[in-house]
């Protein structure tokens, strides 16, 4: 245990490490540079000597890990050795096996159970014959007909037709469509409100258990309940349900939901039928499961039902971190197992944790020694860990040098004092925790491929971890896959800190984080975006305008007589109408009396025979616009994250293709419209000469712009790495 003692001394040496805290790299996002320094400092002070220690190898041989958690009063961090779940330990193996098995129910209660109930009601013609659907404006409950004696799998005096019908109904009400034919739905309530919560009661014949599955957060009402995390006394609830709730407290919103579920279960009498003397399920165990808010409800509901079902078990997946008080949470170790995945945010969301995060944020603001706008622009940019110390030292002062005479600091201190005094009075002073035993799944490699499960302490979750995985780690489907594929006999190579400075520099050579408008590769991408927008506008104008070229014509009639025709300004898709210069003395057949109007007319039958050059010019113009829009999107991401070299090379290719397409648009000058063609109606021959007009000049400008942007992207590719 020498290693643990060394880490504890390092973690409690606050006075000696305050200045180092301002330069220590955080374990979360760059914007939380100083908000996680307490934990970071405890793991970095003597890390090189600790890694070389023989005690680290002893920890590995004992199949345990070292974790950092707060002490009982939550005022400092300590290091504790925890046991990893071992496949040779029957208790560990059974706990993980059951968690993996019942996790399916916590996932299916979100959508699959509702789908099964709806399909059964439709197949039975509205709920007749073995089930009833209680309806208002929408279906809110599904109740399977259990019969007076609770016998649902056998019938008396049944013939072959009845047996076939019974088998069909059992198949419809099972999870056979999801690969679990031995799991059957008996009751489901889909009502969702501030008190009501969707849940279902199923029978698992493989495990010989009756399962109550509670849905997690999915609606606005659920979010309201999530935020009602203030402690609520359990005295009256304990008296009614048969457990000692005197002096104990619970999450207020969760307790409201569990009271409703408890009353609904009693009212529907489903459990009474399933555990009646004549029921084939009377010897089955009762299991309560749920995910997220549903996991918290499952924990409290199991507490309320356990006096009636002493063998009850509960599996809560990623539950909220503020469900029961400390003593009651410890008492639930016998039947509640909670599962938390890596850096999941929800098990760490408690009132003390949020207040601690708020105070740490105020500390960071108070330590900023440069103008706030400069600090804001600085922390937006991704930064390698090896450079964080230098950057933090430039914008933050050590804690001991905070200017305590500022109005801001004095207001913060006053606010903290008021909150601290309020938190010491009444029910608010009670701290709530995750109840039961806790299995924490740690991603050892950081790539979500290998997880180590260990028995965690509820005090390990007394701090919010700000990371890019804190929300994705709360998803239920990936957790189901992790639990079902986890092998306790696997050997894990844990990725920890580096000892060799050279290795640190190699790993931190490039950081790829998405931060809007951070401009991690400088201002050049902004200029490229501006150029690309201008080029796109020019390309659209050249393709959609009706003044691409100015066209003069000579008409030669069938009798050989030639006359100059009226000049037209024409485009790829339309031509420009003419109007009289002087309406009173205008000869519409004399080009001298006409001028271009502001109106464009789409080509009609006059130009039905479009040749291949004209068609190719149209296609090339469209392609150049599409390639330009794609390029704008890709270049825009360079203002939020670093683009790799190959991405810039892809952009160079796209922009060169856009340049080529824009240039091919000039094939329009080779079309019959700008040369000699025959009018199919009058057989007259029209000889034309074309010169570039306004839209044609726009096409030239767009071509230049596309090429210039390609050159700029080529420069970015040269300076980019990998």
QUINOR-V988516 format. One line per field, one symbol per residue. ss: DSSP state (@ for helix, = for strand, . for the rest). phi: phi as a letter, one per 20 degrees, with the letter a starting at -180 (. if undefined). burial: # if it has 16 or more other ideal C-beta (glycine too) atoms within 10 Angstrom, else .. A space follows every 50 residues. Layout:
BEGIN
ss: ???
phi: ???
burial: ???
END
This chain:
BEGIN
ss: .@@@@@@@@@@@.@@@@@@@@........@@@....@@@@@@@@..@@@@ @..@@@@@@@@..=======......========.....@@@@@@@@@@@ @@@@@@@@...@@@@@@@@@@@@.......=====...======...... .........@@@@@@@@@@@@@.==@@@.==========.........== ====....======.....@@@@@@@....===.@@@@@@@.......== =@@@@@@@@@@@@@@@@@.@@@@@..........=======.@@@@@@@@ @@@@@.......=====......==@@@@@@@@@.======....@@@.. @@@@@@@@@@@@@@@@@=...@@@@@@@@.....@@@@@@@@@@@=..@@ @.....@@@@@@@@@@@@@@@@@..@@@@..==...=======....... ======.@@@@..........@@@.@@@@@@@@@@............... @@@@@@@................@@@@@@@@@@@@@@@@@@@@@....== ======.....===...===...=======..........@@@======= ==..@@@....@@@@@@@@@@@@@@@@@@@@@@@@@@.......@@@@@@ @@@@@@@@@@@@@@@@@@@@.@@@.===......========.@@@@@@@ @@@@@@@@@@@@@@@@@@@...
phi: .ffffffffffeefffdfffgfdefeecfgfdgdecfgffffddfcffff fefffffffffflccecdbefgemebecdceceffdfeegffffffffff fefgffefffcffffffffffffemoofmobcdfcdecfdbccefenfem eddccdleefffffffffffffedeffdncfedcedbbcdfcbfdfcfbb dcddffelbdddddfefbcffffffgeeeffcfdgfffffeocedfndcb gffffgfffffgfffffflfffffdffeefdfeffdcdcacmgfffffff ffffefgecfegcccddlffecdcfffffffegfcdcdccdldgfgfdec ffffffffffffffffefddggffffffffegbfgfdfgfffffddefgf dffeeffffffffffffffffffedmfffeedcfenfcededffdndmdc cdebfeefffdebfeebfdfegfeffgfffffffdfdfefedeeedfdee fffffffefbddcecglelfdneggfffffffffffffffffeefdcfce cdccedefenfdcfeffceccfcbcefdbffcffcddfedgfedbfeedd cffdffcfeeefffffffffffffffffffffffffffedbfefgfffff fgfffffffffffffffgfefffdcdbdffedmeeddccccfdgffffff fffffgffffffffffffefdl
burial: ..#..###.##.....#..###########.###############...# ........#...########......####...###.....#..##.### ##########.###.##..##..#..#..####.....######.#...# ##.............#..#..####....#..##########..###### ####..#.##########..##..##..######..##..#.#.#..### ############.##..#.##.####..#.#..#.############### ######..#..###############.##.##..################ ###..##..#.###.###......#..######.#..#..##..###.#. .#......#..#.................###############.....# ####.############.##..##.#..##.##..#.#.........#.. ...#...#..#.#.#..####..##..##.##..################ #.#.#.........#.######.###.#............#.##.#...# ..#...#.....##.###.######.##..##.##..######...##.# ##.#####################..#......#.#.#.#.#####.### ###.######.##..##..#..
END
